[in-house]
Amino acid sequence: QAQRQLNKYLERFGTPATQQRIAKPADKQPNVYRLIQEAYLRTLSRDPTTTERAEAKEYIESSPDVPTGLQDLLWALVNTREFIVNH
């Protein structure tokens, strides 16, 4: 049963090596919209609104690199009232 759960997890999220490849600047630009959606789903358990998605994309693209922008986005989401009330 544990092996099945692990396989499901790896199928959904990939291996740690896959996650590192996404963050490397040498690789092509990751799909920012997908990363934003994952951030919202993992923190607020919902999809971002069109406005939230556009603002997050603009912020991430203005950051020094994608991982830094995404880290800032996650920090902002964790500090929202919606996150604090739901968790």
Biotite code that builds the C-alpha atoms (Angstrom):
import biotite.structure as struc

atoms = struc.array([
    struc.Atom([0.000, 0.000, 0.000], chain_id="A", res_id=1, res_name="GLN", atom_name="CA", element="C"),
    struc.Atom([2.819, 2.382, 0.817], chain_id="A", res_id=2, res_name="ALA", atom_name="CA", element="C"),
    struc.Atom([4.444, 1.654, -2.535], chain_id="A", res_id=3, res_name="GLN", atom_name="CA", element="C"),
    struc.Atom([1.184, 2.486, -4.344], chain_id="A", res_id=4, res_name="ARG", atom_name="CA", element="C"),
    struc.Atom([0.927, 5.779, -2.456], chain_id="A", res_id=5, res_name="GLN", atom_name="CA", element="C"),
    struc.Atom([4.531, 6.592, -3.320], chain_id="A", res_id=6, res_name="LEU", atom_name="CA", element="C"),
    struc.Atom([3.926, 5.815, -6.992], chain_id="A", res_id=7, res_name="ASN", atom_name="CA", element="C"),
    struc.Atom([0.855, 8.091, -6.996], chain_id="A", res_id=8, res_name="LYS", atom_name="CA", element="C"),
    struc.Atom([2.867, 10.885, -5.420], chain_id="A", res_id=9, res_name="TYR", atom_name="CA", element="C"),
    struc.Atom([5.742, 10.505, -7.886], chain_id="A", res_id=10, res_name="LEU", atom_name="CA", element="C"),
    struc.Atom([3.320, 10.402, -10.797], chain_id="A", res_id=11, res_name="GLU", atom_name="CA", element="C"),
    struc.Atom([1.637, 13.606, -9.657], chain_id="A", res_id=12, res_name="ARG", atom_name="CA", element="C"),
    struc.Atom([4.613, 15.649, -8.467], chain_id="A", res_id=13, res_name="PHE", atom_name="CA", element="C"),
    struc.Atom([7.639, 14.012, -10.095], chain_id="A", res_id=14, res_name="GLY", atom_name="CA", element="C"),
    struc.Atom([10.901, 13.048, -8.464], chain_id="A", res_id=15, res_name="THR", atom_name="CA", element="C"),
    struc.Atom([13.054, 15.523, -6.542], chain_id="A", res_id=16, res_name="PRO", atom_name="CA", element="C"),
    struc.Atom([15.430, 15.586, -9.529], chain_id="A", res_id=17, res_name="ALA", atom_name="CA", element="C"),
    struc.Atom([12.515, 16.622, -11.761], chain_id="A", res_id=18, res_name="THR", atom_name="CA", element="C"),
    struc.Atom([11.605, 19.427, -9.373], chain_id="A", res_id=19, res_name="GLN", atom_name="CA", element="C"),
    struc.Atom([15.211, 20.677, -9.361], chain_id="A", res_id=20, res_name="GLN", atom_name="CA", element="C"),
    struc.Atom([15.317, 20.710, -13.159], chain_id="A", res_id=21, res_name="ARG", atom_name="CA", element="C"),
    struc.Atom([12.275, 23.014, -13.167], chain_id="A", res_id=22, res_name="ILE", atom_name="CA", element="C"),
    struc.Atom([14.080, 25.522, -10.964], chain_id="A", res_id=23, res_name="ALA", atom_name="CA", element="C"),
    struc.Atom([17.410, 25.600, -12.849], chain_id="A", res_id=24, res_name="LYS", atom_name="CA", element="C"),
    struc.Atom([17.853, 28.815, -14.815], chain_id="A", res_id=25, res_name="PRO", atom_name="CA", element="C"),
    struc.Atom([19.742, 26.958, -17.575], chain_id="A", res_id=26, res_name="ALA", atom_name="CA", element="C"),
    struc.Atom([16.559, 25.104, -18.500], chain_id="A", res_id=27, res_name="ASP", atom_name="CA", element="C"),
    struc.Atom([13.920, 26.728, -20.637], chain_id="A", res_id=28, res_name="LYS", atom_name="CA", element="C"),
    struc.Atom([11.413, 28.930, -18.830], chain_id="A", res_id=29, res_name="GLN", atom_name="CA", element="C"),
    struc.Atom([8.950, 26.831, -16.809], chain_id="A", res_id=30, res_name="PRO", atom_name="CA", element="C"),
    struc.Atom([5.242, 27.342, -17.328], chain_id="A", res_id=31, res_name="ASN", atom_name="CA", element="C"),
    struc.Atom([4.654, 30.209, -14.910], chain_id="A", res_id=32, res_name="VAL", atom_name="CA", element="C"),
    struc.Atom([0.865, 29.829, -14.993], chain_id="A", res_id=33, res_name="TYR", atom_name="CA", element="C"),
    struc.Atom([1.168, 26.187, -13.929], chain_id="A", res_id=34, res_name="ARG", atom_name="CA", element="C"),
    struc.Atom([3.489, 27.133, -11.065], chain_id="A", res_id=35, res_name="LEU", atom_name="CA", element="C"),
    struc.Atom([1.102, 29.859, -9.917], chain_id="A", res_id=36, res_name="ILE", atom_name="CA", element="C"),
    struc.Atom([-1.841, 27.470, -10.012], chain_id="A", res_id=37, res_name="GLN", atom_name="CA", element="C"),
    struc.Atom([0.118, 24.879, -7.995], chain_id="A", res_id=38, res_name="GLU", atom_name="CA", element="C"),
    struc.Atom([1.048, 27.528, -5.423], chain_id="A", res_id=39, res_name="ALA", atom_name="CA", element="C"),
    struc.Atom([-2.596, 28.526, -4.955], chain_id="A", res_id=40, res_name="TYR", atom_name="CA", element="C"),
    struc.Atom([-3.822, 24.937, -4.838], chain_id="A", res_id=41, res_name="LEU", atom_name="CA", element="C"),
    struc.Atom([-1.223, 23.927, -2.269], chain_id="A", res_id=42, res_name="ARG", atom_name="CA", element="C"),
    struc.Atom([-1.750, 26.911, 0.008], chain_id="A", res_id=43, res_name="THR", atom_name="CA", element="C"),
    struc.Atom([-5.360, 28.062, -0.407], chain_id="A", res_id=44, res_name="LEU", atom_name="CA", element="C"),
    struc.Atom([-6.864, 24.882, -1.922], chain_id="A", res_id=45, res_name="SER", atom_name="CA", element="C"),
    struc.Atom([-8.329, 26.799, -4.840], chain_id="A", res_id=46, res_name="ARG", atom_name="CA", element="C"),
    struc.Atom([-7.392, 28.115, -8.258], chain_id="A", res_id=47, res_name="ASP", atom_name="CA", element="C"),
    struc.Atom([-6.268, 31.732, -8.521], chain_id="A", res_id=48, res_name="PRO", atom_name="CA", element="C"),
    struc.Atom([-8.657, 34.258, -10.013], chain_id="A", res_id=49, res_name="THR", atom_name="CA", element="C"),
    struc.Atom([-7.765, 35.826, -13.347], chain_id="A", res_id=50, res_name="THR", atom_name="CA", element="C"),
    struc.Atom([-6.576, 38.974, -11.585], chain_id="A", res_id=51, res_name="THR", atom_name="CA", element="C"),
    struc.Atom([-4.512, 37.039, -9.037], chain_id="A", res_id=52, res_name="GLU", atom_name="CA", element="C"),
    struc.Atom([-2.944, 34.968, -11.805], chain_id="A", res_id=53, res_name="ARG", atom_name="CA", element="C"),
    struc.Atom([-2.016, 38.071, -13.827], chain_id="A", res_id=54, res_name="ALA", atom_name="CA", element="C"),
    struc.Atom([-0.551, 39.888, -10.806], chain_id="A", res_id=55, res_name="GLU", atom_name="CA", element="C"),
    struc.Atom([1.422, 36.824, -9.718], chain_id="A", res_id=56, res_name="ALA", atom_name="CA", element="C"),
    struc.Atom([2.793, 36.313, -13.242], chain_id="A", res_id=57, res_name="LYS", atom_name="CA", element="C"),
    struc.Atom([3.842, 39.955, -13.459], chain_id="A", res_id=58, res_name="GLU", atom_name="CA", element="C"),
    struc.Atom([5.577, 39.735, -10.074], chain_id="A", res_id=59, res_name="TYR", atom_name="CA", element="C"),
    struc.Atom([7.385, 36.461, -10.839], chain_id="A", res_id=60, res_name="ILE", atom_name="CA", element="C"),
    struc.Atom([8.602, 37.770, -14.188], chain_id="A", res_id=61, res_name="GLU", atom_name="CA", element="C"),
    struc.Atom([9.934, 40.945, -12.542], chain_id="A", res_id=62, res_name="SER", atom_name="CA", element="C"),
    struc.Atom([11.865, 38.892, -9.952], chain_id="A", res_id=63, res_name="SER", atom_name="CA", element="C"),
    struc.Atom([15.558, 38.058, -10.436], chain_id="A", res_id=64, res_name="PRO", atom_name="CA", element="C"),
    struc.Atom([14.589, 34.477, -11.280], chain_id="A", res_id=65, res_name="ASP", atom_name="CA", element="C"),
    struc.Atom([11.516, 32.238, -11.233], chain_id="A", res_id=66, res_name="VAL", atom_name="CA", element="C"),
    struc.Atom([12.344, 30.338, -8.002], chain_id="A", res_id=67, res_name="PRO", atom_name="CA", element="C"),
    struc.Atom([12.816, 33.599, -6.088], chain_id="A", res_id=68, res_name="THR", atom_name="CA", element="C"),
    struc.Atom([9.550, 35.030, -7.419], chain_id="A", res_id=69, res_name="GLY", atom_name="CA", element="C"),
    struc.Atom([7.692, 31.820, -6.637], chain_id="A", res_id=70, res_name="LEU", atom_name="CA", element="C"),
    struc.Atom([9.138, 31.723, -3.129], chain_id="A", res_id=71, res_name="GLN", atom_name="CA", element="C"),
    struc.Atom([7.918, 35.278, -2.537], chain_id="A", res_id=72, res_name="ASP", atom_name="CA", element="C"),
    struc.Atom([4.480, 34.370, -3.902], chain_id="A", res_id=73, res_name="LEU", atom_name="CA", element="C"),
    struc.Atom([4.213, 31.375, -1.573], chain_id="A", res_id=74, res_name="LEU", atom_name="CA", element="C"),
    struc.Atom([5.281, 33.504, 1.387], chain_id="A", res_id=75, res_name="TRP", atom_name="CA", element="C"),
    struc.Atom([2.610, 36.065, 0.518], chain_id="A", res_id=76, res_name="ALA", atom_name="CA", element="C"),
    struc.Atom([-0.061, 33.348, 0.186], chain_id="A", res_id=77, res_name="LEU", atom_name="CA", element="C"),
    struc.Atom([0.843, 31.785, 3.534], chain_id="A", res_id=78, res_name="VAL", atom_name="CA", element="C"),
    struc.Atom([0.451, 35.198, 5.161], chain_id="A", res_id=79, res_name="ASN", atom_name="CA", element="C"),
    struc.Atom([-3.012, 35.878, 3.759], chain_id="A", res_id=80, res_name="THR", atom_name="CA", element="C"),
    struc.Atom([-6.046, 35.946, 5.990], chain_id="A", res_id=81, res_name="ARG", atom_name="CA", element="C"),
    struc.Atom([-7.590, 33.221, 3.826], chain_id="A", res_id=82, res_name="GLU", atom_name="CA", element="C"),
    struc.Atom([-4.704, 30.839, 4.595], chain_id="A", res_id=83, res_name="PHE", atom_name="CA", element="C"),
    struc.Atom([-4.627, 31.645, 8.299], chain_id="A", res_id=84, res_name="ILE", atom_name="CA", element="C"),
    struc.Atom([-8.391, 31.154, 8.717], chain_id="A", res_id=85, res_name="VAL", atom_name="CA", element="C"),
    struc.Atom([-8.489, 27.912, 6.704], chain_id="A", res_id=86, res_name="ASN", atom_name="CA", element="C"),
    struc.Atom([-5.457, 26.342, 8.362], chain_id="A", res_id=87, res_name="HIS", atom_name="CA", element="C"),
])
